[in-house]
């Protein structure tokens, strides 16, 4: 899956919503380092399971289909 697209998507949505990475991590119930890994496109971030992508979309208030597409899942 294209990590760079997911990284750009999450970064862009955080900027658009004014949400911080720590707020997103809190909404998802994960450690802030995971979100930092996503937005920095860290190799250890790896591919995101669809469940995480859907939860992220809900937390950011964006369409699930957009998030899935950015994470490399078929539309």
Phi and psi in radians as a Rosetta constraint file:
Dihedral C 1 N 2 CA 2 C 2 CIRCULARHARMONIC -1.335 0.35
Dihedral N 2 CA 2 C 2 N 3 CIRCULARHARMONIC 1.682 0.35
Dihedral C 2 N 3 CA 3 C 3 CIRCULARHARMONIC -1.039 0.35
Dihedral N 3 CA 3 C 3 N 4 CIRCULARHARMONIC -0.638 0.35
Dihedral C 3 N 4 CA 4 C 4 CIRCULARHARMONIC -1.128 0.35
Dihedral N 4 CA 4 C 4 N 5 CIRCULARHARMONIC -0.603 0.35
Dihedral C 4 N 5 CA 5 C 5 CIRCULARHARMONIC -1.200 0.35
Dihedral N 5 CA 5 C 5 N 6 CIRCULARHARMONIC -0.721 0.35
Dihedral C 5 N 6 CA 6 C 6 CIRCULARHARMONIC -1.113 0.35
Dihedral N 6 CA 6 C 6 N 7 CIRCULARHARMONIC -0.755 0.35
Dihedral C 6 N 7 CA 7 C 7 CIRCULARHARMONIC -1.037 0.35
Dihedral N 7 CA 7 C 7 N 8 CIRCULARHARMONIC -0.828 0.35
Dihedral C 7 N 8 CA 8 C 8 CIRCULARHARMONIC -1.128 0.35
Dihedral N 8 CA 8 C 8 N 9 CIRCULARHARMONIC -0.676 0.35
Dihedral C 8 N 9 CA 9 C 9 CIRCULARHARMONIC -1.094 0.35
Dihedral N 9 CA 9 C 9 N 10 CIRCULARHARMONIC -0.883 0.35
Dihedral C 9 N 10 CA 10 C 10 CIRCULARHARMONIC -1.121 0.35
Dihedral N 10 CA 10 C 10 N 11 CIRCULARHARMONIC -0.790 0.35
Dihedral C 10 N 11 CA 11 C 11 CIRCULARHARMONIC -0.992 0.35
Dihedral N 11 CA 11 C 11 N 12 CIRCULARHARMONIC -0.854 0.35
Dihedral C 11 N 12 CA 12 C 12 CIRCULARHARMONIC -1.088 0.35
Dihedral N 12 CA 12 C 12 N 13 CIRCULARHARMONIC -0.719 0.35
Dihedral C 12 N 13 CA 13 C 13 CIRCULARHARMONIC -1.215 0.35
Dihedral N 13 CA 13 C 13 N 14 CIRCULARHARMONIC -0.624 0.35
Dihedral C 13 N 14 CA 14 C 14 CIRCULARHARMONIC -1.104 0.35
Dihedral N 14 CA 14 C 14 N 15 CIRCULARHARMONIC -0.754 0.35
Dihedral C 14 N 15 CA 15 C 15 CIRCULARHARMONIC -1.139 0.35
Dihedral N 15 CA 15 C 15 N 16 CIRCULARHARMONIC -0.757 0.35
Dihedral C 15 N 16 CA 16 C 16 CIRCULARHARMONIC -1.133 0.35
Dihedral N 16 CA 16 C 16 N 17 CIRCULARHARMONIC -0.611 0.35
Dihedral C 16 N 17 CA 17 C 17 CIRCULARHARMONIC -1.610 0.35
Dihedral N 17 CA 17 C 17 N 18 CIRCULARHARMONIC -0.251 0.35
Dihedral C 17 N 18 CA 18 C 18 CIRCULARHARMONIC 1.334 0.35
Dihedral N 18 CA 18 C 18 N 19 CIRCULARHARMONIC 0.212 0.35
Dihedral C 18 N 19 CA 19 C 19 CIRCULARHARMONIC -1.455 0.35
Dihedral N 19 CA 19 C 19 N 20 CIRCULARHARMONIC 2.516 0.35
Dihedral C 19 N 20 CA 20 C 20 CIRCULARHARMONIC -1.575 0.35
Dihedral N 20 CA 20 C 20 N 21 CIRCULARHARMONIC 2.857 0.35
Dihedral C 20 N 21 CA 21 C 21 CIRCULARHARMONIC -1.130 0.35
Dihedral N 21 CA 21 C 21 N 22 CIRCULARHARMONIC -0.541 0.35
Dihedral C 21 N 22 CA 22 C 22 CIRCULARHARMONIC -1.244 0.35
Dihedral N 22 CA 22 C 22 N 23 CIRCULARHARMONIC -0.597 0.35
Dihedral C 22 N 23 CA 23 C 23 CIRCULARHARMONIC -1.154 0.35
Dihedral N 23 CA 23 C 23 N 24 CIRCULARHARMONIC -0.730 0.35
Dihedral C 23 N 24 CA 24 C 24 CIRCULARHARMONIC -1.119 0.35
Dihedral N 24 CA 24 C 24 N 25 CIRCULARHARMONIC -0.776 0.35
Dihedral C 24 N 25 CA 25 C 25 CIRCULARHARMONIC -1.032 0.35
Dihedral N 25 CA 25 C 25 N 26 CIRCULARHARMONIC -0.744 0.35
Dihedral C 25 N 26 CA 26 C 26 CIRCULARHARMONIC -1.096 0.35
Dihedral N 26 CA 26 C 26 N 27 CIRCULARHARMONIC -0.711 0.35
Dihedral C 26 N 27 CA 27 C 27 CIRCULARHARMONIC -1.131 0.35
Dihedral N 27 CA 27 C 27 N 28 CIRCULARHARMONIC -0.551 0.35
Dihedral C 27 N 28 CA 28 C 28 CIRCULARHARMONIC -1.574 0.35
Dihedral N 28 CA 28 C 28 N 29 CIRCULARHARMONIC -0.243 0.35
Dihedral C 28 N 29 CA 29 C 29 CIRCULARHARMONIC 1.270 0.35
Dihedral N 29 CA 29 C 29 N 30 CIRCULARHARMONIC 0.593 0.35
Dihedral C 29 N 30 CA 30 C 30 CIRCULARHARMONIC -2.180 0.35
Dihedral N 30 CA 30 C 30 N 31 CIRCULARHARMONIC 2.900 0.35
Dihedral C 30 N 31 CA 31 C 31 CIRCULARHARMONIC -1.202 0.35
Dihedral N 31 CA 31 C 31 N 32 CIRCULARHARMONIC 2.428 0.35
Dihedral C 31 N 32 CA 32 C 32 CIRCULARHARMONIC -0.958 0.35
Dihedral N 32 CA 32 C 32 N 33 CIRCULARHARMONIC -0.504 0.35
Dihedral C 32 N 33 CA 33 C 33 CIRCULARHARMONIC -1.042 0.35
Dihedral N 33 CA 33 C 33 N 34 CIRCULARHARMONIC -0.598 0.35
Dihedral C 33 N 34 CA 34 C 34 CIRCULARHARMONIC -1.092 0.35
Dihedral N 34 CA 34 C 34 N 35 CIRCULARHARMONIC -0.747 0.35
Dihedral C 34 N 35 CA 35 C 35 CIRCULARHARMONIC -1.175 0.35
Dihedral N 35 CA 35 C 35 N 36 CIRCULARHARMONIC -0.709 0.35
Dihedral C 35 N 36 CA 36 C 36 CIRCULARHARMONIC -1.033 0.35
Dihedral N 36 CA 36 C 36 N 37 CIRCULARHARMONIC -0.716 0.35
Dihedral C 36 N 37 CA 37 C 37 CIRCULARHARMONIC -1.069 0.35
Dihedral N 37 CA 37 C 37 N 38 CIRCULARHARMONIC -0.706 0.35
Dihedral C 37 N 38 CA 38 C 38 CIRCULARHARMONIC -1.089 0.35
Dihedral N 38 CA 38 C 38 N 39 CIRCULARHARMONIC -0.909 0.35
Dihedral C 38 N 39 CA 39 C 39 CIRCULARHARMONIC -1.276 0.35
Dihedral N 39 CA 39 C 39 N 40 CIRCULARHARMONIC -0.347 0.35
Dihedral C 39 N 40 CA 40 C 40 CIRCULARHARMONIC -1.658 0.35
Dihedral N 40 CA 40 C 40 N 41 CIRCULARHARMONIC 0.022 0.35
Dihedral C 40 N 41 CA 41 C 41 CIRCULARHARMONIC 0.967 0.35
Dihedral N 41 CA 41 C 41 N 42 CIRCULARHARMONIC 0.721 0.35
Dihedral C 41 N 42 CA 42 C 42 CIRCULARHARMONIC -1.199 0.35
Dihedral N 42 CA 42 C 42 N 43 CIRCULARHARMONIC 2.373 0.35
Dihedral C 42 N 43 CA 43 C 43 CIRCULARHARMONIC -0.977 0.35
Dihedral N 43 CA 43 C 43 N 44 CIRCULARHARMONIC -0.565 0.35
Dihedral C 43 N 44 CA 44 C 44 CIRCULARHARMONIC -1.230 0.35
Dihedral N 44 CA 44 C 44 N 45 CIRCULARHARMONIC -0.229 0.35
Dihedral C 44 N 45 CA 45 C 45 CIRCULARHARMONIC -1.155 0.35
Dihedral N 45 CA 45 C 45 N 46 CIRCULARHARMONIC -0.626 0.35
Dihedral C 45 N 46 CA 46 C 46 CIRCULARHARMONIC 1.059 0.35
Dihedral N 46 CA 46 C 46 N 47 CIRCULARHARMONIC -2.909 0.35
Dihedral C 46 N 47 CA 47 C 47 CIRCULARHARMONIC -1.394 0.35
Dihedral N 47 CA 47 C 47 N 48 CIRCULARHARMONIC 2.542 0.35
Dihedral C 47 N 48 CA 48 C 48 CIRCULARHARMONIC -1.707 0.35
Dihedral N 48 CA 48 C 48 N 49 CIRCULARHARMONIC 2.272 0.35
Dihedral C 48 N 49 CA 49 C 49 CIRCULARHARMONIC -1.072 0.35
Dihedral N 49 CA 49 C 49 N 50 CIRCULARHARMONIC 2.601 0.35
Dihedral C 49 N 50 CA 50 C 50 CIRCULARHARMONIC -0.974 0.35
Dihedral N 50 CA 50 C 50 N 51 CIRCULARHARMONIC -0.621 0.35
Dihedral C 50 N 51 CA 51 C 51 CIRCULARHARMONIC -1.056 0.35
Dihedral N 51 CA 51 C 51 N 52 CIRCULARHARMONIC -0.742 0.35
Dihedral C 51 N 52 CA 52 C 52 CIRCULARHARMONIC -1.184 0.35
Dihedral N 52 CA 52 C 52 N 53 CIRCULARHARMONIC -0.699 0.35
Dihedral C 52 N 53 CA 53 C 53 CIRCULARHARMONIC -1.112 0.35
Dihedral N 53 CA 53 C 53 N 54 CIRCULARHARMONIC -0.779 0.35
Dihedral C 53 N 54 CA 54 C 54 CIRCULARHARMONIC -1.094 0.35
Dihedral N 54 CA 54 C 54 N 55 CIRCULARHARMONIC -0.760 0.35
Dihedral C 54 N 55 CA 55 C 55 CIRCULARHARMONIC -1.114 0.35
Dihedral N 55 CA 55 C 55 N 56 CIRCULARHARMONIC -0.676 0.35
Dihedral C 55 N 56 CA 56 C 56 CIRCULARHARMONIC -1.122 0.35
Dihedral N 56 CA 56 C 56 N 57 CIRCULARHARMONIC -0.759 0.35
Dihedral C 56 N 57 CA 57 C 57 CIRCULARHARMONIC -1.029 0.35
Dihedral N 57 CA 57 C 57 N 58 CIRCULARHARMONIC -0.797 0.35
Dihedral C 57 N 58 CA 58 C 58 CIRCULARHARMONIC -1.081 0.35
Dihedral N 58 CA 58 C 58 N 59 CIRCULARHARMONIC -0.765 0.35
Dihedral C 58 N 59 CA 59 C 59 CIRCULARHARMONIC -1.128 0.35
Dihedral N 59 CA 59 C 59 N 60 CIRCULARHARMONIC -0.581 0.35
Dihedral C 59 N 60 CA 60 C 60 CIRCULARHARMONIC -1.534 0.35
Dihedral N 60 CA 60 C 60 N 61 CIRCULARHARMONIC -0.210 0.35
Dihedral C 60 N 61 CA 61 C 61 CIRCULARHARMONIC 1.280 0.35
Dihedral N 61 CA 61 C 61 N 62 CIRCULARHARMONIC 0.595 0.35
Dihedral C 61 N 62 CA 62 C 62 CIRCULARHARMONIC -2.052 0.35
Dihedral N 62 CA 62 C 62 N 63 CIRCULARHARMONIC 2.818 0.35
Dihedral C 62 N 63 CA 63 C 63 CIRCULARHARMONIC -1.063 0.35
Dihedral N 63 CA 63 C 63 N 64 CIRCULARHARMONIC 2.374 0.35
Dihedral C 63 N 64 CA 64 C 64 CIRCULARHARMONIC -1.023 0.35
Dihedral N 64 CA 64 C 64 N 65 CIRCULARHARMONIC -0.678 0.35
Dihedral C 64 N 65 CA 65 C 65 CIRCULARHARMONIC -1.070 0.35
Dihedral N 65 CA 65 C 65 N 66 CIRCULARHARMONIC -0.641 0.35
Dihedral C 65 N 66 CA 66 C 66 CIRCULARHARMONIC -1.144 0.35
Dihedral N 66 CA 66 C 66 N 67 CIRCULARHARMONIC -0.756 0.35
Dihedral C 66 N 67 CA 67 C 67 CIRCULARHARMONIC -1.155 0.35
Dihedral N 67 CA 67 C 67 N 68 CIRCULARHARMONIC -0.764 0.35
Dihedral C 67 N 68 CA 68 C 68 CIRCULARHARMONIC -1.075 0.35
Dihedral N 68 CA 68 C 68 N 69 CIRCULARHARMONIC -0.747 0.35
Dihedral C 68 N 69 CA 69 C 69 CIRCULARHARMONIC -1.079 0.35
Dihedral N 69 CA 69 C 69 N 70 CIRCULARHARMONIC -0.785 0.35
Dihedral C 69 N 70 CA 70 C 70 CIRCULARHARMONIC -1.099 0.35
Dihedral N 70 CA 70 C 70 N 71 CIRCULARHARMONIC -0.533 0.35
Dihedral C 70 N 71 CA 71 C 71 CIRCULARHARMONIC -1.480 0.35
Dihedral N 71 CA 71 C 71 N 72 CIRCULARHARMONIC -0.043 0.35
Dihedral C 71 N 72 CA 72 C 72 CIRCULARHARMONIC 1.692 0.35
Dihedral N 72 CA 72 C 72 N 73 CIRCULARHARMONIC 0.155 0.35
Dihedral C 72 N 73 CA 73 C 73 CIRCULARHARMONIC -1.504 0.35
Dihedral N 73 CA 73 C 73 N 74 CIRCULARHARMONIC 2.589 0.35
Dihedral C 73 N 74 CA 74 C 74 CIRCULARHARMONIC -1.138 0.35
Dihedral N 74 CA 74 C 74 N 75 CIRCULARHARMONIC 2.536 0.35
